[in-house]
Amino acid sequence: MFVYMDNAATTKTSSKAVKEMLPYFTEYYGNCSSLYEFGQIAKEKLEESRQIVADCLNANANEIYFTSGGSESDNQAILSVAYRAKKKGKNHIISTAFEHHAVLHTLKKLEKDGFEITLLPVYENGIVRVEDLKSAIKDTTALVTIMFANNEIGTIQPIKEIGAICRERGVVFHTDAVQAVGHLAIDVKEMNIDMLSLSAHKFHGPKGVGALFVKKGVLISPLIEGGAQEKGKRAGTENLAGIVGMAVALKDATENLPTYTKKVTELRDMLISGLSKIPHSKINGDLINRVPNNVNICFEGIEGESLLLMLDMEGICSSSGSACTSGSLDPSHVLLAIGLPHEVAHGSLRLSLSDENTVEEVEHVLKVVPEIVERLRKMSPVWDELIKGERVHVIQ
Ligand SMILES: *Cc1c(COP(=O)(O)O)cnc(C)c1O
């Protein structure tokens, strides 16, 4: 049985998206900037796709800029606001300790360049507190960037409240909503969002394409210089097929949101209740304010990497920490941010679902994981110390 439960890393491009993309490779391959009619057919489709993406967020079409994905959108949003604010003497940025590296590494770069960065704590439940934000904002604060939903533990942040505070204090608010778009209902107006990053491949669109929403009146600068595409804010010939695929996938996800949420939440909760029965295990992140497709659990006394490899041998694709950090020996910065000790953070497993997963697959996972955890614990020197009482349990 092949079981794909790593949808937070990437999703399968939907067959509907692939089908609608195809003609833009083979038939309507004109350049959107060409003035003859063949180019203008492409341009029309580009603008139609922009309108679809905007509608799904309750934004206006002229507030949507197409990019190469979530990382680029995050970089452009943060760097644009930071460097414009610096000219006005503002150099303070507020974020959280558990952002995606596309945000954290950008902030590191800005810190080296003289910016002051405040990372708010996210506590054991993986949720930022608005009181902390209120007291962190000062006269020099230019930007608040806080993710909508965390990519490792799935926790949802109080975005509307954060946005309201930022608006009141005159600070630009950006949210990395890559794990939220297509998975949760999003209304940029109602939620007081100034800038929002999204990525197609996290909601069954193609890889290498995304968008940045920028509220009218907020100014951005290009990361990539060149032609006048995207109103001069993002040079490079448009990836029209990719953009078409993204719009199709987003429209589909938005329309199917109630059905998707119901189905995936049921599967998630089956996994959570089944896996929680494993002794000395702990679900990470708030159980209620959580995206419907995320399960993240720690098992004491084992290495997440070994668990992942053994699940792979059983045909199950999962993740330990985030795909971006695997390969490094440091435990996930997200799990450390919610207060897990190093040795426990090493033993984590993330399963992220799509609505193509089935009850049979969940049952397979619930059969296989406990067996593997038991086998790994038998080989683990840490577990040996725990059962001999030479080490105390962190997870009861
Ligand atoms: C996947 C992801 C990104 C990066 O998106 P790409 O399109 O792969 O560059 C950024 N932020 C979060 C929260 C993500 O999950």
The ligand as an SDF file (V2000), in Angstrom:
LIG
                    3D

 15 15  0  0  0  0  0  0  0  0999 V2000
    6.0610   25.5070    1.7320 C   0  0  0  0  0  0  0  0  0  0  0  0
    6.0930   26.7580    2.5340 C   0  0  0  0  0  0  0  0  0  0  0  0
    6.7730   27.9030    2.0980 C   0  0  0  0  0  0  0  0  0  0  0  0
    7.5980   27.8940    0.8360 C   0  0  0  0  0  0  0  0  0  0  0  0
    6.8070   27.8560   -0.3080 O   0  0  0  0  0  0  0  0  0  0  0  0
    7.4900   27.4870   -1.7290 P   0  0  0  0  0  0  0  0  0  0  0  0
    6.4170   27.7240   -2.7240 O   0  0  0  0  0  0  0  0  0  0  0  0
    7.8940   26.0590   -1.6210 O   0  0  0  0  0  0  0  0  0  0  0  0
    8.6500   28.4080   -1.8890 O   0  0  0  0  0  0  0  0  0  0  0  0
    6.7170   29.0340    2.8570 C   0  0  0  0  0  0  0  0  0  0  0  0
    6.0260   29.0710    4.0070 N   0  0  0  0  0  0  0  0  0  0  0  0
    5.3490   27.9960    4.4680 C   0  0  0  0  0  0  0  0  0  0  0  0
    4.5790   28.1030    5.7390 C   0  0  0  0  0  0  0  0  0  0  0  0
    5.3620   26.8040    3.7530 C   0  0  0  0  0  0  0  0  0  0  0  0
    4.7130   25.7460    4.2180 O   0  0  0  0  0  0  0  0  0  0  0  0
  1  2  1  0
  2  3  1  0
  2 14  2  0
  3  4  1  0
  3 10  2  0
  4  5  1  0
  5  6  1  0
  6  7  2  0
  6  8  1  0
  6  9  1  0
 10 11  1  0
 11 12  2  0
 12 13  1  0
 12 14  1  0
 14 15  1  0
M  END
$$$$
